[in-house]
Amino acid sequence: MKAKGYEPEEERAILIRLKDGDYYAFELVYAQYSLRLAGNLRKLLKDRELAGEALQEIFLRLWNNKASIDPEKPIKAYLFRIGENLVRDTFRKAARDERMRAYFMAFTTEGYDHIEKALFEQENKQMLYDAIAQLPPQRQRVYRLCKLDEMSYKDISEQMGISIAAVNDHITKANAFLREHFASHPSLPALITATVLLGTLS
C-alpha cells in the first residue's frame, strides 16, 4: 500500500473510522506514518530489531486504544509521543543494564555529540561544569576555551603557548573522560533521549 499525505479533513474521516474499529482505516494510518517512525526509531536505537519491536508496539497501542482517539487532533503527534516514550523506556533500561549501556555507548561519537549538546543547554550546564572540574587544570582550561568560549585550536594554541597537536590531545582526552563519566550517569538516558528526540521525532 503506497502512503500518501492526507488533508486534515481526510485524516479526520480516517480517524473517525479507526475509532469505530475499522481495520482498513488502521492500515491507512500505518501506511502513512510507519516508514518515518521506523527511520527515527532506527536512528535512536541503532538496532533494526529493537526499532521493529518498538514500531510494532506503537501501532499495537494505537489499535488497542482506538476508542480514545480524538479525530480532531492529528494522529502524528500521538504516534510520535508513543515512540518517544518507548525510546525513553529503552534508555532507562540501558541505565540499569550494563550490557545494554555498553551497547549504546559503543556509538561514542554520535552518542557523545548528543550528550554534549544537551549539556550545553542552560539547565544542564552545572552537570557539565561538575564533570569538567574533575579534569587536570590545563585540560580544564583547554576544554573551556574550546567548548565554552568556542575558540579555535589555533587561537587556543597561541593563547596558551602550546602546540595545536597538544590542544587536540587535551580535547581528545577530555572527551574520552567525559564520555566515560556520563556513560554511568543516572541522567544519561533522559539527557540523550530528550536531545535526540527534539531533533528527529518531529
N, C-alpha and C positions, 0 to 999 in steps of 0.2 A: 504494500500500500504506500503510495507516494505522499509524503507530507506536504502540506501547503499551508500558507498563512490564512487565518480566518479574520474577518472583520468582527468587531465587538458583538454585533447582533447575531452573527453566525455562531460565534463561540457561545454566546449566552444560550442559544437554542440547543446546542450540543450539550451544554452543562445541565440544562433542564431535563433532557432525555437521560443523561447519565444519572442524575439524581433519582430518576424514576426507575433505574435499573436496566437501562438499555445498554447491552454489551457492545453493540456496534458503535455507539457514542463513545464508550470507553476506548475502543480501538482507534477511533479518530483522535482522541486526546493523546493516546500513546504514540501514534504516528507523528503527531505534531511536535512532541516535546522529548521523546526518548533519545534521539541522537544527540541533542545538545546536552541533556542531562548526563548521558553516558560519557561524552567527551570531558565534561567538567569533573565527573567523578574519577575518571582515569587520571586526569591531571593532579587531582588532590591525593588520591590513594596510591598512585603509582603501581597499580596492580589490576589487571583485567578481571581477575576472578572476584576480588573484593568489590570492584566497581560494578560488575554484573550482579552480584548479590545485593548491593545497595540499590541498584536500579529496579530490580525485581521487588524489593521491599517498598520502594516509593509507590509503585503502581498497585501493589497489594494493599497498601494502606489507603490509597485513593479509592479502590473498589470497595474495600470493607467499610469505609467511612463516607460512601457516596451520598448517604441520606443527609449528611451535614453540609454538603456543598452549597455555597451561596452563588447562584448563577449570575448575580450582579457584580461579582468580583472576578477578575482574571484568574484563571486556574494556574497560570505560570508561577505566580508568587507562592501559592500554596505548595506546588510541587517542589520548587527550589528550596522552600523553607524545610520541607521534609528532608531533602538531600543534605542541607546544611546540618540539621540535627543528627543525621546518620553519620556524617563525616566527623562531627564533633565527638560523637559517642566512640567512634573508632579510635580517634586520637586519645581520648580519655582511657580507653582500654590499653592503648600503647603505653601510656604513662605508668600503668600498673604491671604491664607485661614486658619484661626485659627483652625478650626475643623480638617482639613487635616494635619496641622502641628502637632497637638496633637496626631493624629493617628500615624504618622511616628515616632514621638519621644517616643511613648509608647514602642517601641523596644529599650529601653535605652541602654542596654548592647552592642548589636551589633551596633546600630547606633552610639553610642559614640566611640566605638572602631575605626570605620571608620573615624570619625571626628578627633580623637586624632592622628591617623596615618597620616592623611593629614596635621595636624597642625605641625607635626614634620618635614615635608618637608621644606627645606631651605626657599622657597619663602613664606611660611605661618607662619614662626616662630614668627614674630612680632605680629601677631594676638594672638598667644598663650601667649607670654610674657605680652601683654597688659591685658589679662584676669587674668593671674597669679598674676599680680600686685595688683589686687583687693582683694586677699585673705589676711587673717590675717598674720602677719610676720612669726610666727613659722610654720604655714601651708604652706606658700610660700616655706620656706626652705625645709621642708619635701618633698613637691611635686617636687621641683627642684632636690633634691638629688636622689629621686626615679626615676622620669621620664626623667630628662635631663642627670643626671650623672649615671643613671642605677645602683644605689646601691641597695642592698637587704634590706629588712625590718630590718634584724638583724644588718647589718652594720650601718644603719641609727640610730637604737636604741642605739648602743654603742657610736657612734659619738656624738649624741645629748643628751645622758643621759636620754632618755625616754624609756618607755616600748614598746615592739613590738605591743601590743594592741593599744597604743597611736598613733604609726606610722600608723597602719591600719585605725584608726579612722580619722586621718588627711587626708589620701589618699581618703577614702570613702567620706568624706565631701567635699574635693576639687573637686572630680569627679562630685559629685551631683551639686555643684555650677557651674562648667564648662558646664555640660550638659544643665542646665537651661539657662546659658549665651548664649551658641551657638544655642539653640533652636530658639531664636528670632533674631539671627544674620543674616543680609541680604546676607552674603556669604554662608550660610549653604547649600542650595540646590546644588550649583556648587561644593562645597567642598566635600559633600558626593558623589555626582554623579561621579565626576572625580576619586575619590579614589576607589569607588566600581567597577566602570566600568573597570578600569585598571586591576583589579584582576579577573573579571568574564566575561566580554564581549570580550573574545579573544579565 
